[in-house]
Amino acid sequence: MNRMRMFTSSLLIAVLAVPASAQAPAPNAPPKQAPPAAGPARAFTVPAAKTFKLANGLSVTFVPWGDVPKVRYELVIRAGNVFEKADEIWLADVVGQLVAEGTTTRNATALAGAAAAMGGTYNVAVGPDDTEIVGEALSESATEMAALVAELAQSPALPEAELARVKADLSRNLAISRQQPQQLAQERFRTLLYGDHPYGRILPKDGAVEAYTLAQVRAFHAAHYGPTRAALYVSGRFDAAAVEAAVRKAFGDWKGGGAAVAPKAAAKGDRTIDVLDRPGAVQSTILMGLPVVPPSHPDYVPLLVTHTLLGGYFGSRITANIREQKGYTYSPNAQLSTRRGDAYWVEQADVTTAVTAASLKEIFYEIDKLQAEPPSEQELAGVRNYIAGTFVLQNSSRAGLLGQLQFLEAQGLPESYLKEFVAKVQAVTPAQVSEMAKKHLRDEDMAIVIVGDKKLVDEQLAPGKK
């Protein structure tokens, strides 16, 4: 037996053998001291950034950051799902996955090997607004990674041999999503808010993905991948002069991609209750929410504080009510979800079927209570400190910092937003929180989607039921 394990076991036996009275603290022991009070939240200091444009229109931002000898590239291209037509849902995803499959000179295996030799990786991710090509490497390989990211963006092979597999993978994901009540609720909720706008189109119709052709893939890539609708962000430890030279060489000849003109979203908030039937379901998935002001609006920061107090973190009021006190659900959560120039608030909870209506009642109770009565300064102080601390932690990595810079660009915000964010959060008052709840979380404009046993849910929601 390991000597340390023997010693630990012997010590445990010895402790257990000591009478309880002998283990108690001495009667004259000094009382336990209270921990020191938390200090004031520190403002976030944005690292000095250098931004320049190439002759072809590509915007480039360098942000030296951290002590770890690594560098991160994020090439953000306006080529997300918002640019899909009504009969092209997930076409951007097919394109993104094929871009990752290799270039005209190297296949995916060779690219992965090259990235690994740099001490890093690469990936391609498609979102509602943008497609990102991300590469990380050791600082000593920073210039080589610039070339790899540029190669993926400019000369993907879009191999026909991989198209069937990519479509099959996405079709399997679609089939799984169609069985998940959370996905079904999200799809219906977004449709209620955005109608036929691309933000309201979440899942393609069965068979749609399998029908996409290589010609469609190449046409989407040609139309949406280009320097004038892209921005390159570089963060970490790197030789700025060497990386700038590498970026200019790798991306300088990039052409293509037209203007990034996306259809404008016009989300609407109407009181709707929509029940999607899952016969025999033991749980109901609830989504309820409405459009709210985007991050560029002066009310956004106080609304963020209000949202967090109400349902946006584990100690929130809604969570305390329907999880801790009532036991209706295990993990409710609220989101203040943003896209370019757009935002909505939503509360989600998977609750026991028998308490579907009761859960809705309690969620509305917490909203109404906050509208009628400001929170205590003590409760609000905890929320403000949580947001400020989380904000600083989120910016303590290369990826987190670049995410914040992209957020500024997407929302049309000045750099001062990051510098002033903590101070603005700390300045939110209890009265403002109540005002934000009344002004932006209006009961009469909430769209409610429930995925569950419709017969049982409808019985609970029938007029006259409590």
C-alpha positions in Angstrom: 0.0 0.0 0.0 1.1 3.5 -0.7 2.8 5.0 2.4 1.0 8.3 2.1 -2.4 6.4 1.9 -1.4 4.4 5.0 -0.6 7.6 6.9 -3.9 9.3 5.8 -5.9 6.3 6.8 -4.2 6.0 10.2 -4.7 9.7 10.8 -8.5 9.4 9.9 -8.9 6.5 12.3 -7.1 8.5 15.0 -9.4 11.5 14.5 -12.5 9.4 14.6 -11.3 7.8 17.8 -11.1 11.1 19.6 -14.2 11.8 21.8 -16.5 14.5 20.5 -15.9 16.6 23.5 -12.2 16.6 22.8 -12.8 17.7 19.2 -14.9 20.7 20.3 -13.2 24.1 20.3 -11.9 25.4 23.6 -14.5 27.4 25.5 -12.3 30.4 25.6 -11.5 30.3 21.9 -11.8 33.7 20.2 -14.9 34.1 18.0 -14.6 33.5 14.3 -13.7 36.7 12.5 -16.0 37.9 9.7 -14.3 38.0 6.3 -13.3 41.4 5.1 -15.8 43.4 3.0 -15.4 43.2 -0.7 -13.5 46.1 -2.2 -14.9 48.3 -5.0 -15.2 46.7 -8.4 -12.3 47.6 -10.7 -12.8 49.2 -14.0 -11.8 47.2 -17.0 -8.7 48.6 -18.8 -8.8 47.9 -22.5 -5.4 47.0 -23.9 -3.9 49.3 -26.4 -5.1 48.2 -29.9 -3.8 48.9 -33.3 -6.3 49.0 -36.2 -5.5 49.4 -39.9 -7.0 48.5 -43.3 -5.6 46.8 -46.2 -6.0 48.2 -49.7 -8.7 45.6 -50.4 -10.8 46.8 -47.5 -10.0 44.2 -44.9 -10.0 45.7 -41.4 -7.3 44.4 -39.1 -7.0 44.9 -35.3 -4.0 43.9 -33.2 -4.4 43.5 -29.4 -1.2 42.5 -27.5 -2.5 40.6 -24.5 -1.3 38.2 -21.7 1.9 36.5 -20.8 1.2 33.0 -22.4 3.3 32.7 -25.6 0.3 32.1 -27.8 -1.5 34.1 -30.5 -5.1 33.9 -31.6 -6.6 34.9 -35.0 -10.3 35.5 -35.5 -11.4 36.3 -39.1 -15.0 37.4 -38.8 -16.9 37.4 -42.2 -20.4 38.7 -42.7 -21.5 35.3 -44.0 -23.9 34.0 -41.4 -27.4 32.5 -41.5 -29.0 36.0 -41.9 -27.9 36.0 -45.5 -29.7 32.8 -46.4 -32.9 32.9 -48.4 -36.1 31.3 -47.1 -35.3 28.0 -49.0 -31.6 28.0 -47.9 -31.7 27.5 -44.1 -28.4 26.0 -42.9 -26.8 26.6 -46.3 -24.2 28.9 -44.5 -23.5 25.9 -42.2 -22.9 23.6 -45.1 -20.5 26.2 -46.6 -18.7 26.7 -43.3 -18.1 23.0 -42.8 -16.8 22.6 -46.3 -14.4 25.5 -45.9 -12.9 23.6 -42.9 -12.5 20.5 -45.1 -9.4 21.8 -46.9 -8.1 24.2 -49.5 -7.0 23.9 -53.1 -3.5 23.0 -51.9 -4.0 21.1 -48.6 -6.8 18.8 -47.4 -8.2 18.8 -43.8 -5.7 16.3 -42.6 -2.7 18.3 -43.9 -4.1 21.5 -42.5 -4.8 19.9 -39.0 -1.2 18.6 -39.1 0.2 22.0 -40.0 -1.8 23.7 -37.2 -0.6 21.0 -34.7 3.0 21.6 -35.8 2.4 25.3 -34.8 1.2 24.1 -31.3 -2.3 25.1 -32.2 -5.6 24.4 -33.9 -8.1 25.9 -36.3 -11.9 25.8 -36.7 -14.8 27.4 -38.6 -18.0 28.4 -36.8 -21.2 29.8 -38.4 -23.5 32.0 -36.4 -26.7 34.1 -37.1 -24.7 37.1 -38.5 -21.1 35.9 -39.1 -18.8 33.1 -40.0 -15.6 32.9 -38.1 -12.4 31.3 -39.1 -10.3 30.9 -35.9 -6.7 29.8 -35.6 -4.4 29.6 -32.5 -0.7 28.9 -32.4 2.4 29.3 -30.3 3.8 32.9 -30.6 6.8 31.6 -32.5 4.4 30.4 -35.3 2.3 33.5 -35.5 3.2 34.3 -39.0 2.5 30.8 -40.3 -0.9 30.8 -38.7 -1.8 34.0 -40.5 -1.1 32.3 -43.7 -3.2 29.2 -42.8 -6.3 31.4 -41.8 -5.9 33.3 -45.1 -5.7 30.1 -47.1 -8.9 28.8 -45.6 -10.7 32.1 -46.4 -9.5 32.6 -49.9 -9.0 29.2 -51.5 -11.2 26.6 -49.9 -11.5 23.5 -52.1 -15.2 23.1 -51.2 -14.7 19.4 -52.2 -17.6 17.7 -53.8 -16.3 14.4 -52.3 -17.1 15.7 -48.8 -20.4 17.4 -49.6 -22.6 14.2 -49.1 -21.0 13.5 -45.7 -21.4 17.1 -44.5 -25.0 17.1 -45.5 -25.6 13.8 -43.8 -24.0 15.0 -40.6 -26.2 18.1 -40.6 -29.3 16.1 -41.4 -28.6 13.9 -38.4 -28.3 17.0 -36.3 -31.6 18.2 -37.6 -33.3 14.9 -36.8 -32.0 15.1 -33.3 -33.1 18.8 -32.9 -36.6 17.9 -34.1 -36.8 15.6 -31.0 -35.6 18.2 -28.5 -38.4 20.2 -26.9 -36.0 23.1 -26.2 -35.1 23.4 -29.9 -38.7 23.2 -30.9 -39.7 25.9 -28.4 -36.8 28.1 -29.6 -37.8 27.7 -33.2 -41.4 28.6 -32.5 -40.5 31.5 -30.2 -38.1 33.1 -32.8 -40.8 32.7 -35.5 -43.3 34.5 -33.3 -40.8 37.4 -32.8 -39.3 37.7 -36.2 -41.8 36.1 -38.6 -40.1 35.2 -41.9 -36.9 37.2 -41.3 -33.9 34.9 -41.2 -33.6 35.4 -37.4 -37.0 33.6 -37.2 -35.8 30.6 -39.3 -34.0 28.2 -37.1 -34.5 24.7 -38.5 -34.7 23.7 -42.2 -37.5 21.5 -43.5 -36.9 17.8 -43.7 -35.0 17.0 -46.8 -33.9 20.6 -47.5 -30.2 20.1 -46.5 -29.8 16.9 -48.6 -31.0 18.9 -51.6 -28.3 21.6 -51.5 -25.9 21.4 -54.5 -22.3 22.2 -54.8 -23.3 25.0 -57.2 -25.3 26.6 -54.3 -22.4 26.2 -52.0 -20.0 27.9 -54.3 -22.4 30.6 -55.1 -22.9 31.4 -51.4 -19.2 31.5 -50.8 -18.5 33.7 -53.8 -21.2 36.2 -52.8 -20.4 36.4 -49.1 -16.7 35.6 -48.5 -14.6 38.7 -49.2 -12.3 41.3 -47.6 -14.8 44.2 -47.7 -17.2 42.3 -45.4 -14.6 40.9 -43.1 -12.5 41.9 -40.1 -9.4 40.2 -38.8 -8.6 40.3 -35.0 -5.2 39.2 -33.6 -4.6 38.8 -29.9 -1.9 37.4 -27.6 1.9 37.6 -27.5 3.4 38.3 -30.9 5.8 40.4 -32.9 3.5 43.1 -34.2 5.8 44.1 -37.1 6.3 40.5 -38.3 2.6 39.7 -38.0 1.6 42.8 -39.8 3.9 41.9 -42.7 2.6 38.3 -42.7 -1.1 39.6 -42.7 -0.4 42.0 -45.6 1.2 39.3 -47.6 -1.4 36.6 -46.8 -4.5 38.7 -47.2 -3.4 41.5 -49.6 -4.6 39.8 -52.8 -7.9 38.6 -51.3 -10.8 39.6 -53.6 -14.5 38.8 -53.8 -17.7 39.2 -51.7 -20.2 41.9 -52.3 -21.6 44.5 -49.8 -22.9 43.0 -46.6 -26.6 44.0 -46.9 -28.7 41.9 -44.5 -32.5 42.2 -44.3 -33.4 44.4 -41.4 -35.1 42.7 -38.4 -38.3 44.1 -37.0 -39.1 42.0 -34.0 -42.6 42.3 -32.6 -43.9 41.7 -29.1 -47.5 40.4 -28.9 -49.1 38.5 -26.1 -49.3 35.0 -27.5 -49.6 31.6 -25.9 -48.6 28.8 -28.3 -48.7 25.2 -27.1 -46.8 22.5 -29.2 -48.1 19.0 -28.4 -45.8 16.3 -27.0 -48.4 13.7 -25.8 -47.4 12.0 -22.6 -44.5 14.3 -21.9 -43.7 14.5 -18.2 -42.2 17.9 -18.6 -43.2 21.1 -20.3 -40.6 23.4 -21.9 -41.5 27.0 -21.4 -40.0 29.9 -23.3 -41.5 33.4 -22.7 -40.1 36.8 -23.7 -40.2 39.8 -25.9 -38.0 42.1 -28.0 -36.0 44.7 -26.0 -33.6 47.5 -26.8 -30.2 46.7 -28.4 -26.9 47.3 -26.7 -26.6 50.7 -28.4 -29.6 52.1 -26.4 -28.9 54.0 -23.2 -31.3 51.7 -21.3 -29.3 48.5 -22.2 -26.9 48.4 -19.2 -29.6 49.1 -16.6 -31.8 46.5 -18.4 -28.9 44.0 -18.2 -28.7 44.5 -14.5 -32.5 44.1 -14.2 -32.4 40.9 -16.3 -29.6 39.5 -14.2 -31.4 40.1 -10.9 -34.7 38.7 -12.3 -33.5 35.5 -14.0 -30.0 35.9 -15.4 -27.9 34.1 -12.8 -28.1 31.3 -10.3 -29.1 33.6 -7.4 -31.8 35.3 -9.4 -35.4 35.8 -8.1 -37.1 33.5 -10.7 -34.6 30.7 -10.0 -35.0 31.1 -6.3 -38.8 30.9 -6.7 -39.5 28.1 -9.1 -36.3 26.0 -8.4 -35.3 26.5 -4.7 -38.7 27.3 -3.1 -41.3 25.5 -5.3 -39.2 22.7 -6.8 -40.9 23.1 -10.1 -37.7 22.9 -12.2 -34.1 22.1 -12.0 -32.3 24.7 -14.1 -34.4 27.8 -15.2 -32.5 30.6 -16.9 -33.0 33.9 -18.6 -31.1 35.4 -21.5 -30.6 38.8 -22.9 -29.9 37.6 -26.4 -28.3 39.9 -29.0 -27.6 40.0 -32.7 -26.5 43.0 -34.8 -28.6 45.9 -33.7 -31.2 43.6 -32.1 -32.0 42.0 -28.8 -34.7 40.1 -27.0 -35.3 38.9 -23.4 -36.4 35.3 -22.8 -36.9 33.1 -19.7 -36.6 29.3 -20.3 -37.6 26.5 -17.9 -38.3 22.8 -18.1 -41.0 22.2 -15.5 -43.0 19.2 -14.4 -46.1 19.0 -16.6 -48.6 19.3 -13.6 -47.1 22.7 -12.6 -46.9 24.3 -16.1 -49.5 27.0 -15.4 -48.2 27.5 -11.8 -44.7 28.1 -13.1 -46.0 30.8 -15.5 -47.9 32.4 -12.7 -44.7 32.5 -10.5 -42.6 33.9 -13.3 -45.1 36.7 -13.9 -45.3 37.2 -10.2 -41.6 38.0 -10.0 -41.8 40.3 -13.0 -44.8 42.2 -11.6 -43.2 42.4 -8.1 -40.1 44.0 -9.5 -42.1 46.4 -11.5 -44.0 47.5 -8.4 -41.3 47.5 -5.8 -37.6 48.3 -6.3 -35.1 45.8 -4.9 -33.1 46.5 -1.8 -29.7 48.2 -2.1 -28.1 45.1 -0.6 -29.6 42.7 -3.1 -28.8 45.0 -6.0 -25.2 45.5 -4.8 -24.6 41.7 -5.0 -26.0 41.6 -8.6 -23.9 44.6 -9.7 -20.7 43.0 -8.3 -21.5 39.7 -10.0 -21.9 41.4 -13.4 -18.8 43.5 -12.9 -16.7 40.5 -11.8 -18.0 38.3 -14.6 -17.3 41.0 -17.2 -13.6 41.3 -16.1 -13.2 37.5 -16.0 -14.7 37.2 -19.5 -12.0 39.6 -20.8 -9.1 37.8 -19.2 -8.4 35.6 -22.2 -7.5 36.1 -25.8 -10.9 34.7 -27.0 -12.9 36.7 -24.4 -11.2 40.0 -25.3 -11.6 39.5 -29.0 -15.3 38.6 -28.4 -15.8 42.0 -26.7 -14.1 43.9 -29.6 -16.4 42.1 -32.1 -19.4 42.9 -29.9 -18.5 46.6 -30.2 -18.2 46.4 -34.0 -21.4 44.5 -34.4 -23.4 46.9 -32.2 -21.8 50.1 -33.5 -20.4 50.9 -30.0 -17.3 53.0 -29.2 -14.3 51.6 -27.4 -15.3 53.7 -24.4 -18.2 51.3 -23.8 -15.8 48.7 -22.4 -13.9 51.2 -20.3 -17.1 52.6 -18.8 -19.1 49.4 -18.5 -18.2 48.5 -14.9 -18.9 52.1 -13.7 -22.2 52.2 -15.5 -23.2 48.9 -13.9 -22.3 50.1 -10.5 -24.3 53.3 -11.0 -27.6 51.5 -11.6 -30.1 52.2 -8.8 -32.9 50.2 -7.3 -35.4 52.7 -8.8 -33.9 52.3 -12.2 -34.3 48.5 -12.0 -38.0 48.8 -11.2 -38.3 51.3 -14.0 -36.6 49.0 -16.5 -38.9 46.1 -15.6 -42.0 48.3 -16.2 -40.6 49.9 -19.4 -39.1 46.8 -21.1 -40.5 43.6 -19.6 -44.1 44.3 -20.3 -46.5 41.4 -19.4 -48.9 42.2 -22.2 -46.2 41.9 -24.9 -44.8 38.5 -23.8 -44.8 35.7 -26.3 -45.2 32.4 -24.5 -44.3 29.0 -26.1 -44.9 25.7 -24.3 -43.8 22.3 -25.6 -45.6 19.6 -23.6 -48.7 17.5 -23.3 -51.2 19.8 -24.9 -54.2 18.2 -23.3 -52.9 18.6 -19.8 -51.4 22.0 -20.4 -54.6 23.4 -22.0 -56.6 22.1 -19.0 -54.4 24.2 -16.7 -54.6 27.3 -18.9 -58.3 27.1 -19.3 -60.2 30.3 -18.2 -61.2 30.1 -14.5 -58.3 27.8 -13.6 -56.1 29.1 -10.8 
